[in-house]
Amino acid sequence: MMGRLAPSGDIVLSLVHGAMEIAAVGLEVSQRVVHRLSLSLSEDERARAGRFAFERDWRRFVVARGRLRELLGQRLDVRPESIQFAYGKHGKPVLDQPFCRSGLRF
């Protein structure tokens, strides 16, 4: 197991020669970072974020989903905002076209 601190401050652990990664992402970030991450969200993600009653929950959702998009974008070599998600019957996101055959699971 190898660990590294990413430039974002996240902790990334790689297991079995890159076959699995675990990223620990801090959700308490500056307003500037929240704004930057919010720009990568899709319209449906923005709408979902807007339904949170408390700003703290809104910020955490924006940061978590924005960082997920960044991490996936790095691995797929695409801009985070270009990633499309589909949702399972329980709401779990999965990669949609054209990335659904990439083999990445999260």
C-alpha positions in Angstrom: 0.0 0.0 0.0 1.3 3.4 -0.9 -0.1 6.7 0.3 0.4 10.2 -0.9 -0.9 13.7 -0.2 -2.5 15.2 -3.3 -2.1 18.9 -4.1 -5.7 19.4 -3.0 -4.8 18.2 0.5 -6.7 15.0 0.0 -5.1 11.7 1.1 -5.0 9.1 -1.6 -4.1 5.4 -0.8 -3.3 3.1 -3.7 -3.6 -0.6 -3.2 -2.5 -3.5 -5.4 -0.5 -1.5 -7.9 -3.2 1.0 -8.6 -6.1 -1.5 -8.9 -7.9 0.3 -6.0 -7.6 3.8 -4.7 -9.1 5.3 -1.5 -9.4 9.0 -1.4 -10.1 10.8 1.9 -11.5 14.2 0.9 -11.8 17.1 3.4 -15.2 18.8 3.1 -14.3 22.0 5.0 -12.7 24.2 2.3 -12.6 27.9 1.5 -15.5 29.7 -0.2 -13.3 30.1 -3.2 -12.8 26.3 -3.5 -16.6 25.7 -3.0 -17.3 28.2 -5.8 -14.8 26.5 -8.2 -16.2 23.1 -7.5 -19.7 24.3 -7.9 -18.9 25.3 -11.5 -18.3 21.6 -12.4 -21.7 20.4 -11.2 -24.5 19.5 -13.6 -27.8 21.3 -13.6 -29.5 18.3 -11.7 -26.7 18.4 -9.1 -27.1 22.1 -8.6 -30.8 21.6 -8.2 -30.2 18.8 -5.7 -27.8 21.0 -3.7 -30.3 23.8 -3.7 -32.8 21.6 -1.9 -30.6 21.4 1.3 -32.1 23.4 4.2 -28.8 24.3 5.7 -25.8 25.9 4.1 -23.4 23.5 5.7 -25.1 20.6 4.0 -25.2 22.4 0.7 -21.4 23.2 1.0 -20.6 19.5 1.8 -22.6 18.2 -1.1 -21.0 20.6 -3.5 -17.5 19.8 -2.3 -18.1 16.0 -2.2 -19.6 15.9 -5.7 -17.1 18.4 -7.1 -14.2 16.5 -5.8 -15.7 13.2 -7.1 -15.8 14.9 -10.5 -12.2 16.1 -10.2 -10.9 12.7 -9.2 -12.8 10.9 -12.0 -11.8 13.6 -14.5 -8.1 13.0 -13.6 -8.4 9.3 -14.1 -10.4 9.6 -17.3 -8.3 12.6 -18.6 -11.3 14.8 -19.2 -12.7 18.0 -17.7 -14.8 17.3 -14.5 -17.8 19.1 -15.9 -17.9 16.8 -18.9 -18.6 13.7 -16.8 -22.2 12.4 -16.9 -23.8 10.3 -14.2 -26.6 7.8 -14.4 -28.3 6.7 -11.2 -29.3 3.2 -9.9 -32.7 2.5 -8.4 -31.4 3.5 -4.9 -29.8 6.7 -6.2 -26.2 5.5 -6.4 -24.3 7.4 -9.2 -22.4 5.5 -11.9 -20.6 6.7 -14.9 -22.8 7.3 -17.9 -21.9 7.5 -21.6 -19.3 7.7 -22.9 -17.4 6.6 -19.8 -19.5 3.7 -18.6 -17.2 1.2 -20.2 -14.0 2.7 -18.6 -14.0 0.1 -15.8 -14.0 2.8 -13.1 -16.3 2.1 -10.2 -16.8 4.3 -7.1 
